[in-house]
Amino acid sequence: GSAMIVEITCGSYHTAAVSSTGELYTWGGGMYGKLGHNSENGLYRPKRVDVLLGIPIRSVACGSRHTIAVTKNTGTVYSW
């Protein structure tokens, strides 16, 4: 079955969501690389942040020009 979204947060121009399986999705304005897709292109639909594939995410926060994710297993913080 499909994973459920368990957290969603918004920055000034982008949105991020965490699934029940720990996958992170982002969409919106891509300026400054804040979507985490190795590009500054914006997205109209959620896209999984593949650079974190296999690293379960517990929580995410969006700022105006950045995104921060905290891992489930170790509490490691990723920021971009």
Secondary structure, DSSP 8 states (H G I E B T S, - for coil): ----EEEEEE-SSEEEEEETTS-EEEEE--GGGTTSSSS---EEEEEE-GGGTTS-EEEEEE-SS-EEEEETTT--EEE-
